[in-house]
Amino acid sequence: MRVLHVSPESIDAIGKEYNVPSDCYPAVHGAQILYVLLWQRYVATVIEMQIETNVAYTLPVYLNVMYGLRQITPAPDYIGNAVGSVLVPCDTKDLLTMPIIDLARRVKDHLHRLTPGATVHYINEAFGGDGSFFAKSTYLCYRIESQMTISNMSRLAYFDIDFGHGKPISLMAGTLPTEGLTFWLPSADGGIDIYYGQKDNIYAALKRDIVLNKFVEFLN
């Protein structure tokens, strides 16, 4: 399991660097910009490592976001856990060339447009049709370019918990990595620790990425 640390100062720096003045769009939080920054650099890295890239450029790429669905449930008093897997699509060429802030807005807009009917539609297509939808979506989403998942729990107040033994001094994820999963947790310094399941060669290439190294500290 790889561990990346992003300090609160770096999160602020990301927001300042990529947000541009706009009368039409509000500023995007630095952590949300980091979603797409890490996504773009990952896709660029794995495409560069492939021998044949022409096909990769013509296929869509997906970001898998674990998203809280309680806000779109028709039961306003529901207090249980409700998290779903949301696939955010993008043309590969667009992902690699469009400004980071535009990509961040695209992801944010996609998540905000979710409705309960979207899940129902997916299930109907996947299991009620001729199977072609499920086969195609499985193929596209399991390509190496689409193997990034974001599960962000960094806003949960873990460090405010006290069961009588004092507040926590650190927080750790499990040690069994799932390939492509980035698990975002709050850090004691107010920043974010990202636990990342990734192969040696891809992770080594990401550690050399000039863009990521401006904001991300690779701890192992």
Residue pairs with C-beta under 8 A, 6 or more apart in sequence:
1 173
1 174
1 175
1 176
1 177
1 195
1 196
1 197
2 177
2 195
2 196
2 197
2 198
2 203
2 218
2 219
2 220
3 193
3 194
3 195
3 196
3 218
3 219
3 220
4 193
4 194
4 196
4 216
4 217
4 218
4 219
5 187
5 191
5 192
5 193
5 194
5 216
5 217
5 219
6 31
6 34
6 187
6 191
6 192
6 193
6 194
6 215
6 216
6 217
7 187
7 189
7 190
7 191
7 217
8 189
8 190
8 191
9 191
10 30
10 191
10 215
10 216
11 29
11 30
11 31
11 34
11 191
11 192
11 215
12 30
13 30
13 214
13 215
14 30
14 31
14 33
14 34
14 37
14 215
15 27
15 28
15 29
15 30
15 33
18 28
18 33
18 37
18 99
18 100
18 101
18 104
19 27
19 28
19 33
19 101
20 101
25 105
28 101
28 104
28 105
28 108
31 152
31 154
31 184
31 192
32 104
32 107
32 108
33 100
33 101
33 104
34 192
34 215
35 63
35 65
35 104
35 107
35 150
35 152
36 63
36 100
36 103
36 104
36 107
37 100
37 211
37 212
37 215
38 148
38 182
38 194
38 212
38 216
39 63
39 95
39 103
39 148
39 150
40 95
40 96
40 100
40 103
41 206
41 209
41 211
41 212
42 148
42 202
42 206
43 61
43 92
43 95
43 96
43 145
43 148
44 96
45 202
45 205
45 206
45 209
46 144
46 145
46 202
47 53
47 56
47 57
47 92
47 96
47 145
48 205
49 201
49 202
49 205
50 56
56 92
56 143
56 145
57 92
57 93
58 92
59 92
59 140
59 143
59 145
60 89
60 90
60 91
60 92
60 140
61 89
61 90
61 91
61 92
61 95
61 143
61 145
61 146
62 87
62 88
62 89
62 90
62 140
62 141
62 146
63 87
63 88
63 90
63 107
63 146
63 148
63 150
64 85
64 86
64 87
64 88
64 141
64 146
64 148
64 149
64 150
64 180
65 85
65 86
65 87
65 88
65 107
65 111
65 149
65 150
66 83
66 84
66 85
66 86
66 149
66 150
66 151
66 152
67 83
67 84
67 85
67 86
67 111
67 114
68 82
68 83
69 82
69 83
69 84
69 114
69 119
70 78
70 82
72 114
72 115
72 116
73 82
73 116
74 116
84 119
85 149
86 110
86 111
86 114
87 137
87 141
88 106
88 107
88 110
88 111
90 103
90 106
92 145
94 103
95 103
125 133
125 134
126 133
126 134
126 137
127 134
140 146
147 179
147 180
148 180
148 182
149 178
149 180
149 181
149 182
150 182
150 184
151 181
151 182
151 183
151 184
152 184
153 183
153 184
153 185
153 186
154 184
154 185
154 186
154 192
155 186
156 186
157 186
158 168
158 171
158 185
158 186
159 167
159 168
159 171
159 186
159 188
160 167
161 167
161 168
168 188
169 188
170 188
171 185
171 186
171 187
171 188
171 193
172 185
173 183
173 185
173 195
174 195
177 195
177 196
177 197
177 198
178 197
179 197
179 198
179 199
180 197
180 198
181 196
181 197
182 194
182 195
182 196
183 194
183 195
183 196
184 192
184 193
184 194
185 192
185 193
185 194
185 195
186 192
186 193
187 193
194 216
196 203
198 206
206 212
206 218
207 213
207 218
